[in-house]
Amino acid sequence: MTDKTCYNCNVTENDKPVLNMHYMGKEIYVCPQCLPNLIHKPEVIQETLLNAVK
Ligand SMILES: [Zn+2]
């Protein structure tokens, strides 16, 4: 399994393009489908995001 996996839905770069982002000193990846949540509903995905950088 590649480490370039969407933090939210676990889609990999082999399935879709994923964007590389940086959060709290760590790298995360997010796919285009999950990016709108990150932009518009940060409070909803905050917990998932914190788990992703643990
Ligand atoms: Zn995703």
N, CA, C, O and the ligand as a Tripos MOL2 file, in Angstrom:
@<TRIPOS>MOLECULE
protein
  217   215    55     0     0
PROTEIN
NO_CHARGES

@<TRIPOS>ATOM
      1 N           0.8420   -1.2030    0.0000 N.3       1 MET1
      2 CA          0.0000    0.0000    0.0000 C.3       1 MET1
      3 C           0.8740    1.2490    0.0000 C.2       1 MET1
      4 O           1.8060    1.3800    0.7930 O.2       1 MET1
      5 N           0.5550    2.1420   -0.8910 N.am      2 THR2
      6 CA          1.2940    3.3960   -0.9660 C.3       2 THR2
      7 C           0.9930    4.2620    0.2590 C.2       2 THR2
      8 O          -0.0750    4.1520    0.8610 O.2       2 THR2
      9 N           1.9260    5.1050    0.6100 N.am      3 ASP3
     10 CA          1.6630    6.0160    1.7250 C.3       3 ASP3
     11 C           0.9680    7.2850    1.2430 C.2       3 ASP3
     12 O           0.5770    8.1280    2.0510 O.2       3 ASP3
     13 N           0.8180    7.4190   -0.0500 N.am      4 LYS4
     14 CA          0.0990    8.5840   -0.5860 C.3       4 LYS4
     15 C          -1.3840    8.2490   -0.6780 C.2       4 LYS4
     16 O          -1.9150    7.9180   -1.7380 O.2       4 LYS4
     17 N          -2.0290    8.3520    0.4860 N.am      5 THR5
     18 CA         -3.4130    7.9290    0.6450 C.3       5 THR5
     19 C          -4.2150    9.0740    1.2380 C.2       5 THR5
     20 O          -3.7600    9.7320    2.1740 O.2       5 THR5
     21 N          -5.3980    9.3160    0.7050 N.am      6 CYS6
     22 CA         -6.2450   10.3740    1.2450 C.3       6 CYS6
     23 C          -6.5000   10.1160    2.7270 C.2       6 CYS6
     24 O          -6.8840    9.0110    3.1110 O.2       6 CYS6
     25 N          -6.2900   11.1230    3.5470 N.am      7 TYR7
     26 CA         -6.4480   10.9670    4.9980 C.3       7 TYR7
     27 C          -7.8830   10.6120    5.3670 C.2       7 TYR7
     28 O          -8.1310   10.0240    6.4200 O.2       7 TYR7
     29 N          -8.8270   10.9710    4.5000 N.am      8 ASN8
     30 CA        -10.2390   10.8420    4.8550 C.3       8 ASN8
     31 C         -10.8880    9.5800    4.3030 C.2       8 ASN8
     32 O         -11.5670    8.8670    5.0400 O.2       8 ASN8
     33 N         -10.6920    9.2940    3.0270 N.am      9 CYS9
     34 CA        -11.4000    8.1740    2.4110 C.3       9 CYS9
     35 C         -10.4520    7.0600    1.9780 C.2       9 CYS9
     36 O         -10.8850    6.0440    1.4350 O.2       9 CYS9
     37 N          -9.1540    7.2560    2.2210 N.am     10 ASN10
     38 CA         -8.1570    6.2140    1.9690 C.3      10 ASN10
     39 C          -7.9800    5.8570    0.4960 C.2      10 ASN10
     40 O          -7.4290    4.8050    0.1700 O.2      10 ASN10
     41 N          -8.4440    6.7240   -0.3840 N.am     11 VAL11
     42 CA         -8.1520    6.5260   -1.7950 C.3      11 VAL11
     43 C          -6.6530    6.7680   -2.0010 C.2      11 VAL11
     44 O          -6.0690    7.6250   -1.3380 O.2      11 VAL11
     45 N          -6.0400    6.0300   -2.9000 N.am     12 THR12
     46 CA         -4.6020    6.1800   -3.1020 C.3      12 THR12
     47 C          -4.3150    6.9330   -4.3930 C.2      12 THR12
     48 O          -5.1980    7.1540   -5.2230 O.2      12 THR12
     49 N          -3.0690    7.3140   -4.5310 N.am     13 GLU13
     50 CA         -2.6680    8.0340   -5.7430 C.3      13 GLU13
     51 C          -2.8070    7.1590   -6.9880 C.2      13 GLU13
     52 O          -2.7910    7.6640   -8.1100 O.2      13 GLU13
     53 N          -2.9420    5.8660   -6.7910 N.am     14 ASN14
     54 CA         -3.1550    4.9850   -7.9320 C.3      14 ASN14
     55 C          -4.5960    5.0350   -8.4280 C.2      14 ASN14
     56 O          -4.8860    4.6750   -9.5690 O.2      14 ASN14
     57 N          -5.4960    5.4860   -7.5520 N.am     15 ASP15
     58 CA         -6.9090    5.5760   -7.9210 C.3      15 ASP15
     59 C          -7.2800    6.9490   -8.4620 C.2      15 ASP15
     60 O          -7.9930    7.0710   -9.4580 O.2      15 ASP15
     61 N          -6.7860    7.9760   -7.7890 N.am     16 LYS16
     62 CA         -7.1130    9.3540   -8.1490 C.3      16 LYS16
     63 C          -5.8990   10.2070   -7.8570 C.2      16 LYS16
     64 O          -5.0140    9.8060   -7.1010 O.2      16 LYS16
     65 N          -5.8570   11.3890   -8.4580 N.am     17 PRO17
     66 CA         -4.8080   12.3180   -8.0370 C.3      17 PRO17
     67 C          -5.0370   12.7160   -6.5820 C.2      17 PRO17
     68 O          -6.1710   12.9940   -6.1890 O.2      17 PRO17
     69 N          -4.0090   12.7460   -5.8040 N.am     18 VAL18
     70 CA         -4.1320   13.2300   -4.4290 C.3      18 VAL18
     71 C          -3.2080   14.4280   -4.2370 C.2      18 VAL18
     72 O          -2.1210   14.5050   -4.8080 O.2      18 VAL18
     73 N          -3.6750   15.3450   -3.4220 N.am     19 LEU19
     74 CA         -2.9170   16.5620   -3.1490 C.3      19 LEU19
     75 C          -2.1010   16.3840   -1.8810 C.2      19 LEU19
     76 O          -2.5830   15.8440   -0.8860 O.2      19 LEU19
     77 N          -0.8920   16.8330   -1.9280 N.am     20 ASN20
     78 CA         -0.0020   16.7870   -0.7730 C.3      20 ASN20
     79 C          -0.1950   18.0600    0.0470 C.2      20 ASN20
     80 O          -0.0760   19.1700   -0.4730 O.2      20 ASN20
     81 N          -0.4930   17.8870    1.3300 N.am     21 MET21
     82 CA         -0.6670   19.0390    2.2040 C.3      21 MET21
     83 C           0.1810   18.8380    3.4560 C.2      21 MET21
     84 O           0.6410   17.7350    3.7520 O.2      21 MET21
     85 N           0.3680   19.9110    4.1620 N.am     22 HIS22
     86 CA          1.1460   19.8450    5.3910 C.3      22 HIS22
     87 C           0.2860   20.3250    6.5360 C.2      22 HIS22
     88 O          -0.3830   21.3540    6.4400 O.2      22 HIS22
     89 N           0.3080   19.5680    7.6270 N.am     23 TYR23
     90 CA         -0.5070   19.9270    8.7700 C.3      23 TYR23
     91 C           0.2380   19.5360   10.0440 C.2      23 TYR23
     92 O           0.6420   18.3840   10.1990 O.2      23 TYR23
     93 N           0.4140   20.4570   10.9240 N.am     24 MET24
     94 CA          1.0670   20.2420   12.2110 C.3      24 MET24
     95 C           2.4180   19.5230   12.0470 C.2      24 MET24
     96 O           2.7600   18.6160   12.8070 O.2      24 MET24
     97 N           3.1510   19.9520   11.0540 N.am     25 GLY25
     98 CA          4.4860   19.4190   10.8580 C.3      25 GLY25
     99 C           4.5380   18.0850   10.1450 C.2      25 GLY25
    100 O           5.6150   17.5130    9.9770 O.2      25 GLY25
    101 N           3.3990   17.5830    9.7250 N.am     26 LYS26
    102 CA          3.3690   16.3100    9.0120 C.3      26 LYS26
    103 C           2.7270   16.4880    7.6440 C.2      26 LYS26
    104 O           2.0020   17.4480    7.3820 O.2      26 LYS26
    105 N           3.0240   15.5250    6.7880 N.am     27 GLU27
    106 CA          2.4210   15.5310    5.4650 C.3      27 GLU27
    107 C           1.1510   14.7070    5.4670 C.2      27 GLU27
    108 O           1.1080   13.6080    6.0210 O.2      27 GLU27
    109 N           0.1230   15.2440    4.8460 N.am     28 ILE28
    110 CA         -1.0770   14.4460    4.6160 C.3      28 ILE28
    111 C          -1.4270   14.5510    3.1360 C.2      28 ILE28
    112 O          -0.9590   15.4430    2.4280 O.2      28 ILE28
    113 N          -2.2470   13.6310    2.6960 N.am     29 TYR29
    114 CA         -2.7230   13.6450    1.3250 C.3      29 TYR29
    115 C          -4.2340   13.6980    1.3390 C.2      29 TYR29
    116 O          -4.8920   13.0890    2.1830 O.2      29 TYR29
    117 N          -4.7720   14.4450    0.3800 N.am     30 VAL30
    118 CA         -6.2230   14.5460    0.2920 C.3      30 VAL30
    119 C          -6.6310   14.4660   -1.1750 C.2      30 VAL30
    120 O          -5.9910   15.0560   -2.0450 O.2      30 VAL30
    121 N          -7.7060   13.7260   -1.4320 N.am     31 CYS31
    122 CA         -8.1860   13.5920   -2.8040 C.3      31 CYS31
    123 C          -9.1440   14.7460   -3.1160 C.2      31 CYS31
    124 O          -9.6190   15.4120   -2.1970 O.2      31 CYS31
    125 N          -9.4290   14.9870   -4.3840 N.am     32 PRO32
    126 CA        -10.3110   16.1030   -4.7560 C.3      32 PRO32
    127 C         -11.6950   16.0030   -4.1420 C.2      32 PRO32
    128 O         -12.3190   17.0300   -3.8730 O.2      32 PRO32
    129 N         -12.1920   14.7990   -3.9120 N.am     33 GLN33
    130 CA        -13.5270   14.6410   -3.3420 C.3      33 GLN33
    131 C         -13.5770   15.1110   -1.8870 C.2      33 GLN33
    132 O         -14.6120   15.5970   -1.4290 O.2      33 GLN33
    133 N         -12.4960   14.9730   -1.1800 N.am     34 CYS34
    134 CA        -12.4760   15.3270    0.2310 C.3      34 CYS34
    135 C         -12.0010   16.7590    0.4510 C.2      34 CYS34
    136 O         -12.1700   17.3140    1.5370 O.2      34 CYS34
    137 N         -11.4220   17.3420   -0.5530 N.am     35 LEU35
    138 CA        -10.9000   18.7020   -0.4120 C.3      35 LEU35
    139 C         -11.9810   19.7270   -0.0570 C.2      35 LEU35
    140 O         -11.7260   20.5940    0.7790 O.2      35 LEU35
    141 N         -13.1820   19.6660   -0.6590 N.am     36 PRO36
    142 CA        -14.2220   20.6410   -0.2870 C.3      36 PRO36
    143 C         -14.5640   20.6260    1.1930 C.2      36 PRO36
    144 O         -14.8130   21.6810    1.7770 O.2      36 PRO36
    145 N         -14.5820   19.4420    1.8150 N.am     37 ASN37
    146 CA        -14.8280   19.3710    3.2540 C.3      37 ASN37
    147 C         -13.7460   20.1000    4.0320 C.2      37 ASN37
    148 O         -14.0090   20.7890    5.0180 O.2      37 ASN37
    149 N         -12.5320   19.9260    3.5580 N.am     38 LEU38
    150 CA        -11.4060   20.5560    4.2290 C.3      38 LEU38
    151 C         -11.5260   22.0810    4.1600 C.2      38 LEU38
    152 O         -11.1320   22.7920    5.0850 O.2      38 LEU38
    153 N         -12.0750   22.5610    3.0540 N.am     39 ILE39
    154 CA        -12.2090   24.0000    2.8610 C.3      39 ILE39
    155 C         -13.4210   24.5480    3.6030 C.2      39 ILE39
    156 O         -13.3390   25.5800    4.2690 O.2      39 ILE39
    157 N         -14.5480   23.8470    3.4820 N.am     40 HIS40
    158 CA        -15.8100   24.4330    3.9270 C.3      40 HIS40
    159 C         -16.2710   23.9360    5.2950 C.2      40 HIS40
    160 O         -17.0300   24.6190    5.9820 O.2      40 HIS40
    161 N         -15.8090   22.7400    5.6930 N.am     41 LYS41
    162 CA        -16.2790   22.1910    6.9650 C.3      41 LYS41
    163 C         -15.1010   21.7150    7.8050 C.2      41 LYS41
    164 O         -15.0560   20.5530    8.2080 O.2      41 LYS41
    165 N         -14.1670   22.5880    8.0650 N.am     42 PRO42
    166 CA        -12.9770   22.1470    8.8100 C.3      42 PRO42
    167 C         -13.3240   21.5800   10.1740 C.2      42 PRO42
    168 O         -12.6290   20.6850   10.6550 O.2      42 PRO42
    169 N         -14.3920   22.0790   10.8210 N.am     43 GLU43
    170 CA        -14.7420   21.5890   12.1540 C.3      43 GLU43
    171 C         -15.2540   20.1510   12.0900 C.2      43 GLU43
    172 O         -15.1230   19.3970   13.0530 O.2      43 GLU43
    173 N         -15.8360   19.7780   10.9550 N.am     44 VAL44
    174 CA        -16.3830   18.4300   10.8240 C.3      44 VAL44
    175 C         -15.2660   17.4040   10.6910 C.2      44 VAL44
    176 O         -15.3580   16.2990   11.2260 O.2      44 VAL44
    177 N         -14.2170   17.7760    9.9780 N.am     45 ILE45
    178 CA        -13.1680   16.7950    9.6960 C.3      45 ILE45
    179 C         -11.9690   16.9550   10.6310 C.2      45 ILE45
    180 O         -10.9560   16.2770   10.4590 O.2      45 ILE45
    181 N         -12.0760   17.8440   11.6170 N.am     46 GLN46
    182 CA        -10.9430   18.1220   12.4860 C.3      46 GLN46
    183 C         -10.4280   16.8720   13.1810 C.2      46 GLN46
    184 O          -9.2190   16.6520   13.2550 O.2      46 GLN46
    185 N         -11.3370   16.0550   13.6870 N.am     47 GLU47
    186 CA        -10.9260   14.8570   14.4340 C.3      47 GLU47
    187 C         -10.2060   13.8700   13.5180 C.2      47 GLU47
    188 O          -9.1800   13.2970   13.8870 O.2      47 GLU47
    189 N         -10.7590   13.6810   12.3160 N.am     48 THR48
    190 CA        -10.1270   12.7980   11.3370 C.3      48 THR48
    191 C          -8.7430   13.3030   10.9860 C.2      48 THR48
    192 O          -7.7920   12.5350   10.8400 O.2      48 THR48
    193 N          -8.6610   14.6080   10.8550 N.am     49 LEU49
    194 CA         -7.4020   15.2330   10.4960 C.3      49 LEU49
    195 C          -6.3590   15.0280   11.5910 C.2      49 LEU49
    196 O          -5.1990   14.7380   11.2980 O.2      49 LEU49
    197 N          -6.7650   15.1780   12.8400 N.am     50 LEU50
    198 CA         -5.8420   14.9910   13.9530 C.3      50 LEU50
    199 C          -5.3910   13.5290   14.0410 C.2      50 LEU50
    200 O          -4.2330   13.2520   14.3530 O.2      50 LEU50
    201 N          -6.3050   12.6020   13.7670 N.am     51 ASN51
    202 CA         -5.9140   11.1950   13.7510 C.3      51 ASN51
    203 C          -4.9180   10.9070   12.6400 C.2      51 ASN51
    204 O          -4.0290   10.0680   12.7850 O.2      51 ASN51
    205 N          -5.0800   11.6210   11.5220 N.am     52 ALA52
    206 CA         -4.2210   11.3920   10.3610 C.3      52 ALA52
    207 C          -2.7730   11.7930   10.6360 C.2      52 ALA52
    208 O          -1.8530   11.2440   10.0290 O.2      52 ALA52
    209 N          -2.5670   12.7330   11.5330 N.am     53 VAL53
    210 CA         -1.2030   13.2080   11.7910 C.3      53 VAL53
    211 C          -0.6210   12.6550   13.0900 C.2      53 VAL53
    212 O           0.4720   13.0520   13.4930 O.2      53 VAL53
    213 N          -1.3290   11.7560   13.7420 N.am     54 LYS54
    214 CA         -0.8280   11.1520   14.9690 C.3      54 LYS54
    215 C           0.4690   10.3960   14.7370 C.2      54 LYS54
    216 O           1.0260    9.8250   15.6740 O.2      54 LYS54
    217 ZN        -10.6150   11.4060   -0.0450 Zn       55 ZN55
@<TRIPOS>BOND
     1     1     2 1
     2     2     3 1
     3     3     4 2
     4     3     5 am
     5     5     6 1
     6     6     7 1
     7     7     8 2
     8     7     9 am
     9     9    10 1
    10    10    11 1
    11    11    12 2
    12    11    13 am
    13    13    14 1
    14    14    15 1
    15    15    16 2
    16    15    17 am
    17    17    18 1
    18    18    19 1
    19    19    20 2
    20    19    21 am
    21    21    22 1
    22    22    23 1
    23    23    24 2
    24    23    25 am
    25    25    26 1
    26    26    27 1
    27    27    28 2
    28    27    29 am
    29    29    30 1
    30    30    31 1
    31    31    32 2
    32    31    33 am
    33    33    34 1
    34    34    35 1
    35    35    36 2
    36    35    37 am
    37    37    38 1
    38    38    39 1
    39    39    40 2
    40    39    41 am
    41    41    42 1
    42    42    43 1
    43    43    44 2
    44    43    45 am
    45    45    46 1
    46    46    47 1
    47    47    48 2
    48    47    49 am
    49    49    50 1
    50    50    51 1
    51    51    52 2
    52    51    53 am
    53    53    54 1
    54    54    55 1
    55    55    56 2
    56    55    57 am
    57    57    58 1
    58    58    59 1
    59    59    60 2
    60    59    61 am
    61    61    62 1
    62    62    63 1
    63    63    64 2
    64    63    65 am
    65    65    66 1
    66    66    67 1
    67    67    68 2
    68    67    69 am
    69    69    70 1
    70    70    71 1
    71    71    72 2
    72    71    73 am
    73    73    74 1
    74    74    75 1
    75    75    76 2
    76    75    77 am
    77    77    78 1
    78    78    79 1
    79    79    80 2
    80    79    81 am
    81    81    82 1
    82    82    83 1
    83    83    84 2
    84    83    85 am
    85    85    86 1
    86    86    87 1
    87    87    88 2
    88    87    89 am
    89    89    90 1
    90    90    91 1
    91    91    92 2
    92    91    93 am
    93    93    94 1
    94    94    95 1
    95    95    96 2
    96    95    97 am
    97    97    98 1
    98    98    99 1
    99    99   100 2
   100    99   101 am
   101   101   102 1
   102   102   103 1
   103   103   104 2
   104   103   105 am
   105   105   106 1
   106   106   107 1
   107   107   108 2
   108   107   109 am
   109   109   110 1
   110   110   111 1
   111   111   112 2
   112   111   113 am
   113   113   114 1
   114   114   115 1
   115   115   116 2
   116   115   117 am
   117   117   118 1
   118   118   119 1
   119   119   120 2
   120   119   121 am
   121   121   122 1
   122   122   123 1
   123   123   124 2
   124   123   125 am
   125   125   126 1
   126   126   127 1
   127   127   128 2
   128   127   129 am
   129   129   130 1
   130   130   131 1
   131   131   132 2
   132   131   133 am
   133   133   134 1
   134   134   135 1
   135   135   136 2
   136   135   137 am
   137   137   138 1
   138   138   139 1
   139   139   140 2
   140   139   141 am
   141   141   142 1
   142   142   143 1
   143   143   144 2
   144   143   145 am
   145   145   146 1
   146   146   147 1
   147   147   148 2
   148   147   149 am
   149   149   150 1
   150   150   151 1
   151   151   152 2
   152   151   153 am
   153   153   154 1
   154   154   155 1
   155   155   156 2
   156   155   157 am
   157   157   158 1
   158   158   159 1
   159   159   160 2
   160   159   161 am
   161   161   162 1
   162   162   163 1
   163   163   164 2
   164   163   165 am
   165   165   166 1
   166   166   167 1
   167   167   168 2
   168   167   169 am
   169   169   170 1
   170   170   171 1
   171   171   172 2
   172   171   173 am
   173   173   174 1
   174   174   175 1
   175   175   176 2
   176   175   177 am
   177   177   178 1
   178   178   179 1
   179   179   180 2
   180   179   181 am
   181   181   182 1
   182   182   183 1
   183   183   184 2
   184   183   185 am
   185   185   186 1
   186   186   187 1
   187   187   188 2
   188   187   189 am
   189   189   190 1
   190   190   191 1
   191   191   192 2
   192   191   193 am
   193   193   194 1
   194   194   195 1
   195   195   196 2
   196   195   197 am
   197   197   198 1
   198   198   199 1
   199   199   200 2
   200   199   201 am
   201   201   202 1
   202   202   203 1
   203   203   204 2
   204   203   205 am
   205   205   206 1
   206   206   207 1
   207   207   208 2
   208   207   209 am
   209   209   210 1
   210   210   211 1
   211   211   212 2
   212   211   213 am
   213   213   214 1
   214   214   215 1
   215   215   216 2
@<TRIPOS>SUBSTRUCTURE
     1 MET1         2 RESIDUE 1 A MET
     2 THR2         6 RESIDUE 1 A THR
     3 ASP3        10 RESIDUE 1 A ASP
     4 LYS4        14 RESIDUE 1 A LYS
     5 THR5        18 RESIDUE 1 A THR
     6 CYS6        22 RESIDUE 1 A CYS
     7 TYR7        26 RESIDUE 1 A TYR
     8 ASN8        30 RESIDUE 1 A ASN
     9 CYS9        34 RESIDUE 1 A CYS
    10 ASN10       38 RESIDUE 1 A ASN
    11 VAL11       42 RESIDUE 1 A VAL
    12 THR12       46 RESIDUE 1 A THR
    13 GLU13       50 RESIDUE 1 A GLU
    14 ASN14       54 RESIDUE 1 A ASN
    15 ASP15       58 RESIDUE 1 A ASP
    16 LYS16       62 RESIDUE 1 A LYS
    17 PRO17       66 RESIDUE 1 A PRO
    18 VAL18       70 RESIDUE 1 A VAL
    19 LEU19       74 RESIDUE 1 A LEU
    20 ASN20       78 RESIDUE 1 A ASN
    21 MET21       82 RESIDUE 1 A MET
    22 HIS22       86 RESIDUE 1 A HIS
    23 TYR23       90 RESIDUE 1 A TYR
    24 MET24       94 RESIDUE 1 A MET
    25 GLY25       98 RESIDUE 1 A GLY
    26 LYS26      102 RESIDUE 1 A LYS
    27 GLU27      106 RESIDUE 1 A GLU
    28 ILE28      110 RESIDUE 1 A ILE
    29 TYR29      114 RESIDUE 1 A TYR
    30 VAL30      118 RESIDUE 1 A VAL
    31 CYS31      122 RESIDUE 1 A CYS
    32 PRO32      126 RESIDUE 1 A PRO
    33 GLN33      130 RESIDUE 1 A GLN
    34 CYS34      134 RESIDUE 1 A CYS
    35 LEU35      138 RESIDUE 1 A LEU
    36 PRO36      142 RESIDUE 1 A PRO
    37 ASN37      146 RESIDUE 1 A ASN
    38 LEU38      150 RESIDUE 1 A LEU
    39 ILE39      154 RESIDUE 1 A ILE
    40 HIS40      158 RESIDUE 1 A HIS
    41 LYS41      162 RESIDUE 1 A LYS
    42 PRO42      166 RESIDUE 1 A PRO
    43 GLU43      170 RESIDUE 1 A GLU
    44 VAL44      174 RESIDUE 1 A VAL
    45 ILE45      178 RESIDUE 1 A ILE
    46 GLN46      182 RESIDUE 1 A GLN
    47 GLU47      186 RESIDUE 1 A GLU
    48 THR48      190 RESIDUE 1 A THR
    49 LEU49      194 RESIDUE 1 A LEU
    50 LEU50      198 RESIDUE 1 A LEU
    51 ASN51      202 RESIDUE 1 A ASN
    52 ALA52      206 RESIDUE 1 A ALA
    53 VAL53      210 RESIDUE 1 A VAL
    54 LYS54      214 RESIDUE 1 A LYS
    55 ZN55       217 GROUP 0 **** ****
